[in-house]
Amino acid sequence: MRVRRLAVALAVPIAVIPTFLAQPADAHTLTGVQPTNFRSELVSVLPALPGVTVDILDLGRRIRLTNRGNIDVVIRGYQGEPYLRVGPAGVFENTHSPAVYLNKPAPPYATTSTTLPKVANSSAPPEWHRTSRSHTVTWHDRRTRWEGPSPPSVRSSPHDRQVVSPWLITVTRGKDDAAITGRILWVPPPSAVPWLALAVAFGLATAAAVFTRRWATFLAVALTVLVASDIVHSVASAWATHDGVGAVLFRVFVSGFYGTIAWVLGLSSIGLVARRNDLGLLLAGVTAFFLALLGGATDASSLGRSQLGFSLPADVARFQVALALGVGVGLVVAVTWMLARRDERVVRTRRPT
């Protein structure tokens, strides 16, 4: 039958493509920043450096320093060696600095620590290599984020907000040293239970729409809301990096390629669903499956974390994850139910009397 043939044809990408999406729990977090309960804060830059600004990005994973002055600023590495230099001529890195290699983003699924090349020698004279002509340098830094298990103070008082570690980055401008200081705080997480309950409510309400006379309209509206919410969620996640518009668009539409496909399928099927078209229902089911996976299941950890890489309020992100889980699963159930009922009716009408 037509519906079953279409279902078989579309079952292949549903079954196969998720194997390419098997990423650590933040697959839909386009910056690759996992939610956490540790907050990194900038405290001061002393003495003050006129024309120099410092920002923390990606929940402490990256530091951004802009130098609009006429004198170079040199950022020191983990052993006090010259690491980066930024000034009127652009951004340079010292190829002898171990920090150059230690701070490179680890490849996916890496299980071993970084092996330093022989050229890495903190006591060797700097050898500068220009990386850009910008007055701004952004780098990953291990000093500004918490890694490893929670400290004893957090384990003993997990419900108390507390400072767990200070951090310090030394920079030099001309002959003057300055200290960029900050701290890492433990911020107790919210309960995930209310958000999971909301997801269940969304799912039941969406699935129950099939028992109403205007089920097609309700499912079309649910699909529209699901796709729109996921688009906002993706943009807000990418925008949290404070990178340029081009980088944000790249993350949303290229790095989030599978999500983009789901948006196209979903938007193209809204009208078909409203007209009770079988192909439209199948496309809606595929879209709902992907968005429940990408925008819901892989971001579920954000429901119980206090620090999220998100440019809107954290509760907006949690609401959108609950919506993706609930409405996405509810739509898959509703579409499956409707197509199964239609197949049964086709079989009954074809039986000989």
C-alpha positions in Angstrom: 0.0 0.0 0.0 1.1 3.6 -0.7 1.4 4.6 3.0 3.4 1.6 3.9 5.7 1.9 0.9 6.4 5.6 1.9 6.9 4.5 5.5 9.5 1.9 4.5 11.3 4.4 2.3 11.5 7.0 5.0 12.4 4.5 7.7 15.9 4.1 6.3 17.1 7.6 7.0 15.5 7.5 10.4 17.3 4.3 11.3 20.7 5.1 9.7 21.3 8.8 10.1 21.3 8.9 13.9 24.4 6.7 13.8 26.2 9.7 12.4 24.8 11.9 15.1 26.3 9.9 18.0 28.1 12.7 19.8 28.8 13.5 23.4 25.7 14.8 25.2 25.8 18.2 23.6 25.2 17.3 19.9 22.7 20.1 19.4 24.9 22.6 21.4 26.6 24.0 18.3 29.5 25.6 20.2 30.4 22.2 21.7 30.0 23.7 25.2 28.4 21.2 27.6 26.1 22.6 30.3 27.8 22.7 33.7 27.3 23.9 37.3 30.6 25.7 37.4 30.6 29.4 36.6 33.8 31.3 35.6 33.9 35.0 36.4 36.3 37.8 35.6 37.2 39.8 38.7 39.8 42.4 37.6 42.6 43.5 35.4 45.3 45.1 37.6 46.8 47.5 37.0 44.3 48.7 34.4 45.5 48.6 30.8 43.8 51.5 28.8 42.7 50.2 25.4 42.6 46.6 26.5 39.4 44.6 27.2 39.0 41.1 28.4 36.0 38.8 28.1 35.1 35.2 29.1 33.4 33.1 26.5 31.8 29.6 26.4 31.4 29.2 30.1 35.1 29.8 30.7 36.4 27.7 28.0 37.7 30.7 26.0 39.2 34.1 26.8 39.1 37.0 24.4 41.5 39.9 24.7 41.4 43.0 22.5 44.3 45.5 22.4 43.6 48.8 20.7 46.7 50.4 22.1 50.0 51.1 20.3 52.0 48.7 22.4 51.9 44.9 22.2 50.3 42.9 24.9 52.0 39.5 25.6 49.9 36.8 27.2 51.8 34.3 29.4 51.4 30.5 29.2 51.1 28.0 32.0 54.8 28.1 32.8 55.1 31.9 32.5 56.5 31.7 29.0 55.4 34.2 26.3 52.4 32.5 24.7 50.4 35.0 22.6 51.1 38.5 21.4 48.5 41.0 20.2 49.0 44.6 19.0 49.1 46.9 16.1 50.7 44.3 13.8 48.2 41.6 14.6 48.1 38.4 16.6 51.2 36.2 17.0 51.8 32.9 18.8 55.1 31.6 20.2 55.6 28.2 18.5 57.9 27.3 21.5 55.2 27.8 24.0 53.7 24.5 25.4 50.4 26.4 25.8 50.0 26.6 22.0 49.6 22.9 21.8 47.9 22.3 25.2 45.2 24.8 24.3 44.3 23.4 20.9 40.7 21.9 21.0 40.8 18.2 21.5 39.5 16.1 18.5 36.1 14.3 19.1 36.3 11.2 21.2 39.9 11.9 22.2 40.9 9.7 25.2 44.5 10.6 25.7 46.2 13.8 26.8 48.0 16.1 24.4 51.5 15.0 23.5 53.8 18.0 23.2 56.1 18.2 20.2 59.8 18.6 20.6 59.6 22.2 19.6 57.6 23.0 22.7 60.1 24.5 25.2 59.0 27.1 27.7 62.6 28.2 28.3 63.5 28.7 24.6 63.5 32.2 23.1 60.1 33.1 21.6 59.6 32.3 17.9 56.6 34.4 16.8 54.3 33.2 14.1 51.5 35.6 12.9 48.0 34.0 13.0 46.0 37.1 12.0 46.0 40.8 11.5 43.3 41.4 14.1 43.6 43.4 17.3 41.7 40.7 19.1 42.9 37.2 20.2 40.7 34.4 21.5 42.1 31.3 23.0 41.1 28.2 25.0 42.5 28.3 28.5 42.6 25.6 31.1 43.0 28.0 34.0 39.6 29.5 33.6 37.4 26.4 33.7 36.8 23.6 36.1 37.8 20.1 35.0 37.5 16.8 36.8 35.3 15.7 39.7 33.7 18.2 42.1 35.9 19.3 45.0 35.2 18.1 48.5 33.6 21.4 49.5 31.0 21.0 46.8 30.4 17.3 47.6 29.8 18.2 51.3 27.5 21.2 50.5 26.1 20.8 47.0 23.2 23.2 47.6 25.4 26.1 48.6 26.8 28.6 46.1 30.5 28.8 46.7 33.9 29.8 45.2 35.9 26.7 44.4 39.0 28.1 42.8 40.6 31.5 41.9 42.4 31.8 38.6 45.2 34.1 37.3 46.5 35.0 33.8 49.6 37.2 33.6 50.1 39.6 30.7 52.9 42.0 29.9 52.6 45.3 28.0 56.0 46.9 27.3 57.9 46.5 30.6 54.8 46.4 32.8 53.1 43.2 34.0 49.4 43.0 34.8 47.2 40.3 36.2 43.9 39.1 34.9 42.2 37.6 37.8 39.0 35.6 38.2 37.2 32.9 40.1 35.3 29.7 39.5 32.1 29.3 41.4 29.8 26.3 42.0 26.3 27.3 41.3 23.7 24.7 42.5 21.7 23.2 39.7 17.9 23.5 39.4 15.7 20.4 39.6 15.0 18.8 36.2 11.8 17.2 37.4 9.4 20.2 36.6 10.9 20.4 33.1 10.5 16.6 32.5 6.9 16.9 33.7 6.4 19.7 31.3 7.8 17.5 28.5 5.4 14.7 29.4 2.5 17.2 29.4 3.5 18.5 25.9 3.8 14.9 24.6 0.4 13.8 25.9 -1.3 17.0 24.6 0.2 16.6 21.2 -0.6 12.9 20.9 -4.1 13.4 22.2 -4.8 15.8 19.3 -5.5 12.8 17.0 -8.8 12.1 18.9 -10.2 15.5 17.9 -12.1 16.5 14.8 -9.5 19.2 13.9 -6.5 16.9 14.5 -4.8 18.0 11.2 -4.9 21.7 12.3 -3.6 20.8 15.7 -0.7 18.7 14.4 0.2 21.4 11.8 0.4 24.0 14.6 2.4 21.7 16.8 4.9 21.1 13.9 5.2 24.8 13.3 5.9 25.5 17.0 8.4 22.7 17.1 10.4 23.9 14.1 10.2 27.6 15.1 11.4 26.8 18.7 14.3 24.7 17.4 15.4 27.5 15.0 15.4 30.0 17.9 17.2 27.5 20.1 20.0 26.9 17.5 20.5 30.7 16.9 20.6 31.5 20.6 23.1 28.7 21.2 25.4 29.8 18.4 25.0 33.5 19.3 26.3 32.9 22.9 29.8 32.6 21.5 29.8 36.4 20.7 31.5 35.6 17.4 30.7 37.3 14.2 27.5 36.9 12.2 29.3 34.7 9.6 30.5 32.3 12.3 27.1 32.1 13.9 25.4 31.4 10.6 28.0 28.7 9.8 27.4 27.0 13.1 23.6 27.1 12.6 23.3 26.0 9.0 26.5 24.1 8.4 27.6 22.6 11.7 23.9 22.0 12.4 23.4 20.4 9.0 21.0 17.7 10.2 18.9 20.2 12.0 18.7 22.4 8.9 17.4 19.4 6.9 14.8 18.8 9.6 13.7 22.4 9.4 13.3 22.2 5.6 11.3 19.0 5.8 9.1 20.4 8.6 8.4 23.7 7.0 7.6 22.1 3.6 5.1 19.6 5.2 3.1 22.0 7.4 0.6 22.7 4.6 0.4 19.1 3.7 -0.4 18.1 7.3 -3.1 20.6 7.5 -4.7 19.1 4.3 -4.4 15.5 5.8 -1.9 14.4 3.2 -0.2 11.1 3.9 3.2 12.2 2.6 3.0 15.4 4.7 2.3 13.3 7.8 5.3 11.1 7.1 7.6 14.1 6.7 6.2 15.6 9.9 7.0 12.4 11.7 10.6 12.4 10.4 11.0 16.1 11.3 9.6 15.4 14.8 11.9 12.5 15.3 15.0 14.5 14.4 14.1 17.5 16.5 13.2 15.4 19.5 16.6 13.8 19.2 18.7 16.9 18.3 16.9 19.6 20.3 15.6 17.4 23.1 17.4 14.2 24.0 21.0 15.4 23.3 20.4 18.6 25.2 18.5 17.0 28.1 21.4 17.6 30.5 20.6 21.3 30.4 17.4 20.7 32.3 19.5 19.9 35.4 22.5 22.3 35.0 22.8 25.9 36.2 25.2 27.2 33.5 24.2 27.0 29.9 25.9 28.3 26.8 22.8 30.3 25.6 22.3 33.9 24.8 18.7 34.0 26.2 17.7 33.3 29.8 18.5 29.7 30.8 14.9 28.9 31.5 14.1 29.7 27.9 16.6 27.0 26.8 15.1 24.5 29.3 11.6 25.3 28.1 12.7 24.7 24.5 14.3 21.4 25.4 11.2 20.2 27.2 9.1 21.3 24.2 11.4 19.5 21.7 11.2 16.3 23.8 7.4 16.5 24.4 6.1 17.8 21.1 8.6 15.9 19.1 7.7 12.5 20.6 4.0 13.4 20.7 4.1 14.1 17.0 5.8 10.9 16.2 3.2 9.0 18.1 0.3 11.0 16.6 1.6 10.5 13.0 2.2 6.8 13.6 -1.3 6.4 15.0 -3.0 8.3 12.1 -1.1 6.4 9.4 -1.8 3.1 11.0 -5.5 3.8 11.1 -5.5 4.9 7.5 -3.8 1.6 6.5 -6.4 -0.3 8.4 -9.2 1.5 6.6 -7.6 0.8 3.2 -7.4 -2.9 4.1 -11.0 -3.0 5.2 -12.3 -1.4 2.0 -10.3 -3.8 -0.2 -11.6 -7.0 1.5 -14.0 -9.0 -0.6 -17.5 -9.0 0.6 
